[in-house]
């Protein structure tokens, strides 16, 4: 049994389709099928049930999958450790970020690329649920987001900074000069919301459910944070975002919401007891330094 065969197996298990898995692996479908058959022959078991129209994992295949993923991860960790011994001269890191968190990364990405030109950054913008799935399957090294309500036991979170949900408006908006607002204050203005599933929206929905507010004048929902910010800056629309998201947007005012619990904790998430490669630590440290985050986090990353 070869590591390559395990990668073929886990990718096929992900897609449950030989054609799509072969495309992802950049090999021919016949090669993949042959390698899976060879692996099954060596193990003396069937890993997949195949019909003309579908493919599923057998019970043995389901039981084998976590061990195969762990073996692949352990092998990749060995390579990461070697790169760490050699120094930050080569390698790559995979960073996952939610849409709401992604605006905070611009300075860090540019700073990291300048300091470590031979380290390749792969950044994936996904929903919180998609990121945690990628993390569990070891397809990203770390997930960046505001801390979700629930996490599975295999994932641990570390807080980078504290923030809170606010009403975001353009500088010419009537609410821009307010020291704080209530939901009654915003009811008379048109609203553009982050799409469902985005973390600012999750926080807002939690607040609205608790406070029984249902009278927002919602005109638009969108999952592109940059377009959302641009619309708010250039119109009378208001939205709800984390205060931290507005750090690099002086054209937008973030007005605190009074009378509600609106805290949002910027965090990174890793697999418990997993090896954090040096390049990943340097990226997180750079994120902390660029945004003046907690010294406690900096000590953890050193």
Steps between C-alpha positions, in 0.01 A plus 500: 500500500641835392430853622400587145228233512366643825475843337315343208263327742425808712441719195267241348319478836455877492349518151345150479554532129801361309486766231496797742758343730736429209464858383585629848803269516609590147513134390292293258183333617634158397816553709293595804267205459794263465676639808183472712456142382865426588453648848186296557685192384788561741263558790273211402185712540262714296528870580229619260167370379461580132195500275451646154359819649647541846793431731503472880748405768457156650489468878866395487578799278334735749700347786824518299460866392597674830817290528592573139451874551704491820783310328512754216500786749780341704710460185440863403587609855838328459566714192387811688741423784787458254416837344494652847845363577629644173343836582236708322661459160231296322163331545141617508218559745125467450293767672121489517301814580136592521369778277443734795854447631678523163529884484738482798758300306620746237789654696603165647510329161713776346730512803546123509571477126759775532678330792471142370502513119560125459203393712186457292171612653178323405200691637146365484194717573213279611210486740573398859351154444711442187818615674453266795443211260821588314684522833372164623612341172843670537462696177584827672755566774291754688157662478451871575160625604294653773447232763194288415240394754592131479816310407559127476725346764791442263542875438643756740462878471733779609376858527692760302297807594167620637256691284126555479223525246418860406284696260721594202407811303662746262649816653214713360229275641272660767608236754874544441546757776307305762693364800271193501172387346214266582309282258215749515743762361584289195143395413442809283803439274548253215721205594747290302578179689791257486363177355382217723789290622743792525612549858384859537157381380505207744569742786227738382245218467582381851445853636176547308365166612574582863366854480201414277580773246342433160449841338826565315449644151718247317556593135795275415700202624847425365789265580776720355640711782684742271189581295303534823749753638504693172120520488480628856774759444327643192134493602249547780501125568615369835625156591623300799865397523774444754677818611831333409389455138490880463859565613627577150184677383506862625212582264268292719394570858437217741235595755464282814163334565372570847298269720609169342781247538687543169850368573698327223838339571749478217661157526708238329411133506727196475469126549570410862854377565597558137842625395496870411769563242731795553371681190145486636616638835678786325187580299284511813760705683508746211119522513518586870771760450328671208173538686643567850337189641559359847852450633378174652444362151843614388659306787305190402629521144866551594 
